[in-house]
Amino acid sequence: MPELPEVQTVVEGLIENNLPGTVIAAAEVLNPRTVEGFTPEEFNQAVAGQRIARIYRRAKFIVLAFEGQGGVLIHLRMTGRLHFIDPASRPEPHVRLLLRLADGRILVLHDTRRFARAKVVADLEAALAYLGPEPLEPSFTVAALRRTIGKTRRQLKPLLLDQTVVAGLGNIYVDEALWEAGLHPERPADTLSDDDYKRLRNAIRVALRRGLKAKGTTLGRGLTNFYSVGGRRGDNDANLRVFRRDGLPCPRCHTTILRSVVGQRGTHFCPACQPWRGDSVAAAKRDTKPNS
């Protein structure tokens, strides 16, 4: 579940806890599947003695960059979360990976459903090169968005979930952004007007910034929900306009919010604020083409 705002909140929590500059003394892998492409022993050998020079986010990855070259990529997937534990305490039942730090602290990856992954890579830039643009960077302009998605007939919802198209978006923030932009989740990208692209680009940034300001979105109170490094819940659930609000009135027009499945993902939208008349729009586009 963690998306750009949640992952960025975790990164900021790690920085606030002075993880940059710390040396990893050893790794203890409690679930071999968590360390992608390595045996537990190989993972420990690759990280032991490495100094964490920098921590940052790329898309939904937490990047622990080593001094020199390479680092660890951590993807929290559905239920992963990072926090520190007392060295004298026993790890909780769902802890899958421990990083024992030279200063005596222990950073753990807690993951109820065992989907989270940690991977050591020799070249961080090359490992992350397949990802799309960061939507909060200045380079994410209306023109750049149009160049990226303007020639495909893919529906907006699954298109924006594609990390090679736009980095960091997930189910929550795509639904929220499409509502902000007034665009139907099933609408093909190549039917958007210039104004649609402008509204979509701005809406993506509005939805993400709202989530960042609230320190992420926590849905429910179970262990599978998002919590920051300090165990704090995100407050963005109070700001959600459509996500998981099916059956409730749209905050903009009071029409009942609907839920459907688009691209195999549960999707929430307002049928009045986000209309889509595919046949009429497609016909209009055909009518504007010059005769051959």
N, C-alpha and C positions, 0 to 999 in steps of 0.2 A: 504493500500500500504506500509506503513512503515515496513521495514525489519531490519535485524540486524544493518547495518550501520546507518540507520535513527534513530532507537530507541536508539542506543548508543549515537548518537549525542544529542538527547533530554536529556538523562541521564546526560551527561557531562554539558549541559546547565543548568540543575537544580542544579548541584553541584556548578558550577561557580557562580550561583545566591544565594549561601549560604542557600539552602533549608535544608540540613542536620543540625540537631540541633534545628530546628524551631518547635514550638508547633502549632498544628492545633486548633484554637479557636472554629471553627464551620464549618459545611458543609452546602451548600445550593444546593439542587438537583432540577434542572429546567426541567429535563426529567427523569421520574421515571425508564424508561427502562435502563438508563445508569448505575444504581447501581444494579448490578446483585445479586439476592437472598435477597435483602433488600428493605424495604419501604424507602422512603426518610427520615422519622423520625428515623428509625432503623439505617440507615447509619450514620446519624449525631450523634446519641448516641454512635456508635461504634468508631468514629474517634475524636470526640470533646475531647480536653485535652490531646491527644496523642502527644508525641514528636517524630519527625522523626529522628531516629538515623543514618540511612544509606539509600542511594539510589543506586540501581544497576540495571543492565539489566539481565534478564534470558530469552533466546530465544527472543520473540517479546514483552515480558512483561517489563514494567517499575515497579520496586518494591520499594515501600516506606516502609521500615522496621521500625517498632515502637521500641522504647526503651523498652526492656523487651522481649516481644513476639508478634508475629503477625505483620500484616501490610496491606497495600493496594496494590493490583495488578491492574495495568492500562494497557489495551490493546487498542491501537489506531485504530486498524482495518483499514478501507479504508481511512477515512478522518479526523481522530482525530488529534488534536495537542494541546500542552500545552503552555501557556504563562501567564505572569503576567499582570494585569491591574491596573490602578490607582484606589485606593479605592474611589475616588470621582466620577469616571466615571460610566456610566451605562453599564452593560454587553452587548456585541454584540448579534445580533439575534440568532446566532447558538451556543451560549454557553449553555452547558448542565449540567455542574457541577462547583461549586465554592468552593474552600477551602480557608476560611478566616483564615489567620495566625495571631498568637499573636503579631507579630511585625508590624501589620497593613497592610501588603501586601495581595493581593488576587491572588491565582493561579487558572486559569480557564481551563476547558477542553472544547475546541471548536470543534464541530463535525457537519459538514454540513449534512451528510447523516444519522446520529444517529446510527451508528454501534458500536462506541467505548463503552467500558465497564470498570467499576471500581468495584472491589470486595474486601471486607474486609475478611481476612482469619486469623484464630487463629494460624495456623502452616504453615509458608511459605515453609519450606522444603518439607512437605508432599503435599502441594498444587501443587508444581512444579515438583514432583518426576516423573511424567509420561513423561517428556520431554527428548528428545535425547541429545547427547553430544554437547557441544559448539565447533563449528568448528575452533575457533582460540585458543583453549586451547592446551597446550602441549600434553595432553592425546589423542587428535584427530590425531592419527597416521594412516599410511596406513594399518597396521594390524587391528587396531580398526575399520576402515571403512569397511574393507573386512569382518570382523566378523559380522558387523551390517547388511550389505546388500548383502553379497555374496551368500546367499542360496535362494534368492527370484527371481522369474521371473518377478517381477513388472518392468514396464518401468522406466527409470531413472528420467524422468521429474516429474511424480507424486510421485515417491519414495522420491526424495530429497525435495519435498514440504511438506512431512509428518513431522510434528514437533516432533513426537516420534522417528524419525529416525535420523535426524540432526536438531538441534535447530537454528532458526533464519533465515533460507533461505526462500525466496519468489520468485515470478515469475521473477523479474528482475535478481537477482543474480544467480538463477539456470540456466537461459538461458545463462548468461555471463560465468558462470563456465563451462558449457558443451561445449561452443565454445572454451574456453581456452584449455580444455582437448581434443578437437577433437572428442567428443562422441555425437552420435545422441540421441536426447531426447526420442526416442521410443525404444531404445535398452534395452533389459532385463538385469537386473543387474548381473544375474548368467552367462552371456557370457563374462564378462570382464576378461582380462588377468591381470597378476601381474603389468605390465607396465601401463595398463589402470587405475588400482586402484591408483597407484602412481601419475599419471597425474591428475586424478580427485581430489584427496585430495589436491594436490598443487594448482590446478586451483580454487577450492572453496576458499581457503585462499587468493589467488591473487585477485579474484574478490571482496571479502569482504574488504580486506585491501585497495584496490583502492577506494571503496565506502567510507570507513571510512576517508581516507585522504582528500577526497573531501567534507566531511561533509554531505554525503547522496546524494540521487538522487531526484531532483525536475523536474517533467515532466509538462510543461505548466505553466501558470501563474494564474490559478483560485484558489479559496479558498479551493478546494478539493485536492490540491497538497500539498506535504510535505514542511513544514517550521520548522525551529528550534525554540527553546524557545524564542530567540531574534528576530524572524521573518525573519531569513536569509534563502535564498534558498540554497539547496545543489547543488554542482557543478559537480556531477558525470555524468550528462547527456552528457557532452562533451566527456566522456571516454567510453561510451557504444559501444560495438563492434557489437552486433546483436539485442539487445532488441529494438523493435519498429523501426528497420531499414530495414524492409522488402521492397524489390524493389530496395535497394541500393547495391552497390558492397561491398563484404566482404573485410575488411581492410587487410586480410592476402593473399587471392588468387584472389580477384576481381570477384568471382562468385556472381550472384545475390542472396541476402539473401531472404529466404522464410519464410512465416508464415503459421502455421498449428494449429490445435487444438489437444492437447495431454492431456488426462485426464481431459477434459473439460476446459482446460486453454489455452489461446492464447500463442503460442510458436514460437520463432524465432531462426533460425539456418541457417548455410551454408551447402548446400547439398554436396559440394566438400570437405570442411574441416571436416565435421562431417558425413561421410558415414555410412550406415548401410545396410549390406547384410545379413539379418536374416537367409535366407535359407542356404546359404553357410557356415555361421559360425556354425549354429546348426548342419549341416551335418558333419563339421569338428570335432565338439565335439563328435558326435556319433562314428565317425571313430576311435577316439583315445581311446575309451573305450575298455577294454579287453573283449575277448569273454567269454560268460558265459558257 
